[in-house]
Amino acid sequence: MRFYLISAIVTLIILITVISFRQDVWQTYALPYDEEQVGLNDQITINFSHVVAENTPKGLAADKFAQLVKEKSNGKINVQIYPNGILYNDENELAALKNGDIQMIAPTISKMTEALPSWQVLDLPFIFEREDQIYAALHGELSKTLLAELSSINVHGLSFWNNGFKQIASKNELIQTVEQFQYLTVRIMTSDLLSQQFNLLNAEPISTTFNDLYKKIQNNEILAQENTLSNLYSKGFYKMQPQITLSNHGLLAYSVLMNEDFWQSLDKSSQKIITQSLKEMDRWQHEQAIALNEQNLQQLQADPNVTLYTLSKQQREEWRVALQPIYQSYNNIGNPQFLAQLYQDIKN
Ligand code: SIN
């Protein structure tokens, strides 16, 4: 019995060994040469989180940036984009950037003003009349000073991007006069200046993240909002707030930011590629934002459910006068020199 048991075990071991060798189980091979993997250890990944759709001024700019740095670095720098707030919303993205959980974000100027109140200068209403003034403000002397201010919160400032003029979208009434704002619930980005702007109009400003906005409009918690046509269109807000007043009363622009430690960890040539790529796309980005807002305007004009109204000169003047005290407030809590510099940058 014992003899049979031992013979069976020995036979089993021999069988397993033979089969294993035939299946090359014990053999080790070098992996085939794969060009894609060359220099994988040297690759730099920049995770870039933002809250809007891809087909928007910011979404397209993020894609263009990724493409430029990839080309210039021969594939060494890879920008991984996370749109639509899938990673972080606009209330937690700055903290995530500072913690190093993400390397790059592009929040609106307004969303940066809690940390940097002097940045409210670019949120002042009725300061810009034309698109070229916006370009001058985002790429002139003041813009350099604003970017330098970021070092006080340990963030690396790279550039500014344009989205365009904000308009007023409303659910029920088409807003034309200052009086119509009374008791109106208006969504704002978190910003003291924007809150004051709507307080001066006797409205009820409600601060909400971009991600939560759709639900709050649906629930009738918010009846109106100020936003660009591209944001109103790309997120479908116009379907719920189809009364749109073309007021051009304020600017929506972005700061392009990087985690400071990550920036410092990059070699000089990678830093140069990043700054050059952004510089190269300044004009393209600005024109792209204008074109996209224009395209969305045409799409909205073609929609029979949407009403579009351009403020008359007189109505615009009434809005402007009602909001005038905000300039004094800015000078009290912001930086009067920044306002003077802004006027200087856009005066031509
Ligand atoms: C954005 O354009 O990034 C969002 C703007 C908003 O919160 O309305």
Residues whose N, C-alpha, C, O or C-beta is under 5 A from the ligand:
A	BS01	SIN	V51 V52 M189 F210
